[in-house]
């Protein structure tokens, strides 16, 4: 993905990312409580594949109509099972969806009335999004913690959870690309306090 957000006439933008079940939603909630304007890439991803959308039709053309449910919506679970087992299929899906997602996020970003915006995007770094934002905040957890949380959250068995995690960029590589690393291995109170300190520091930096 070559597209970049235009940085003129828009708020300072944090890219909030992390592996699946790392705790991004909780960190985003804390940031919103302190005044951040949140844009959710997952929400945008659902909207761009709404029934009748050009992106959805392109997905059916590429992957087959067996992923179309009776009401015309996308069988997200079935498609996820396929692409997380096939790196090339995942690459093809991202090529269809990412441009539309980025267009939607950029449109929403320019409506932001605040000083700081947060784009919560699980695959921000995988999609080359380091250049879209002013800085990257990574929510980081140990693999064992991540697997347990994913199994509990989505009702997956261990093998499926580990497969989903392996499909994403390796944590070591993400850490090297991040400006801020938020350790979310502990309890919520500790994480919230850390995020509040980071927020206060950012506001001081921005004046």
N, C-alpha and C positions, 0 to 999 in steps of 0.2 A: 504494500500500500504506500503510494508516494504522496498522497494528499496530506497537507498540513493545515491546521487551523490558522487563520489569519490572526495575528496577535494584536492588531490595531483595533481600537474601539471595543475591547472586551475585557472582562475582569482578569485578574491574576488567576491562573488555573493550575490546580493540583490534579495530577493523575493518581487516583487511589486504586491500587491493584494488589494482587496476591493470589495464591493458588485457591482452588476450590475448597470451601469449608475452612478458610483461614480466619474468617471473622471480619470481612470487609464491611458487611452491613452494619455491624455494631459500631465499628469505627466511624462509618459515615453518619450514623445517628448521633454520635457524640459531636462530630464536627458541625452538623446542622444545628444542634442545641446551642452551639457557641456562635452561630451566625453565618455559616457557610451556605452557599447556594448549591444544591446537589443535582447533578445530572446522572442518571442511571443507564449505563450502556445496555444492561440486560433488558431493561424496560423498552428501550429503543429497539433492541433486537426482536422483541416480541411484536412490536407495532409494525415493523417493516415487513413482517410476514403475515399480516392480517389478510383475511380472505379477499381475493380479487386483486391483491397488490402485484405489481410487476415482479417484485423479488420472489414472491411465493410461486408465481407461475414459472419463473426461471428455475426454481428449485425442483418443481415437478418435472420440468423438461429434462433437467440434468440427472435427477436421481430416480425418477419414475413415479407414476401416479399411485403406487402402493403406499406412498407416504401421505396421501390425501385422505382425511377422515370423511365420514358420511356428511358432515355439516360443512365441508369445504375447507376446514382448517388443517393445519399441518400436524401430523403425528410426530410431535417433537421427541417423544421418548424413543420411538422406533428409529428416527433419523439419528438421534444422538448415539444410540447403540451402534449404528453403522459407522459413523464418522470417527468415533472414539476408538474404533478398532482398525481404522484405515487412515493413515496420515495423509495420503493423497486425496481421499474423499473429504477430509477435514479442510484441507487446503482449498479444494474446489468450492466447498460451502462458504468458507470465509471470503473467497473472491466474489461471491454473489451477494453476500450480506453486508460486508464491512463498508463499502462506499455509501450505501443508503443509510447505515447507522451513523456514520460520520457526518453526513449531510444533516441528519435530524439533530444530532448533538450540537453541531455548530449553529444551527438556527436557534435552538433553545439557549445556547450560551450567550448569544447576542441580545437576548431578552432579559438577561440577568441584571437586576438592579443593585446587587451587592458588590463589594470590593474583591471578594475571593470566591471562586467557584471550584467545586470538586467534581471531577468526572470519575465515577466509580466504574471501572472496566476490568473484568477478570483477565482478559487477554490483551491488555493495553500494550505490553512489551512484545508479546508474540506478534502483534499486528504492526509493529514498527511505530507505536504511538509515543515513544519517548520524545519525538520531535514535535508532537502536537501540543504538548503542555509545557508549563514553565518549570515544574519540578514533579518528581515521582515519589509518592509515599507508598512503601511496600508493607503490607501486613504479613508478618512472617510467623510460621509455626513449625514445630518439629514434625517430621513425617508420621511418626506414630500417633501424635495428637490429631493430625489432619485426617488420617484414616479413620480413627475412632469417631471423630465429629461427623465425617461424611456418612459413615455407616448409620449413625444414630439419626442424622438429619433426614436422609433420603431413603432409609430402609434398605440399603445395599448390603450385599455380602462383602467380605474382605477382598475377594478377587476383583469384583467389579469396581470397588472403591479405588483399589490400587491401580487399575487400568485407567480410570479417569484421571488420576493424579499424574501418571506417567505420560499422558497425552499432552500435558502442559510443559512449559519451559521449566528446566531444572532450577531449583531454588538458588543454587550457587550463582547461576548466571543472572538471575533476577536481582540478587543482592548487589552485584557489581554495577547494575544499571540504575539502581535506585539512589535517590538523594537522601531519603529518610527511611529508616527501617523501624517498624513498630513491632515489638515482640509481643505476640498475643498468646503465649503459652500459659500464662497465668490466669487469674480471675478477672472478671470484668471491671472491678473497682480499680485494680492496678492499671489495666489498659486504658481506662477512661482518664485516669490521672496523667498518664504519659501523653495521651493525645491532647489533653488540655494544655500541658506545658508546651508541646510542639505548636499548638495554635497560637498561644501567647507569644512565643518566640517569632513565629512568622509575622504576626501583626507588628511586632517591634521592628523587624527587618524592613517591612513595607512602609513603616512610618504612619 
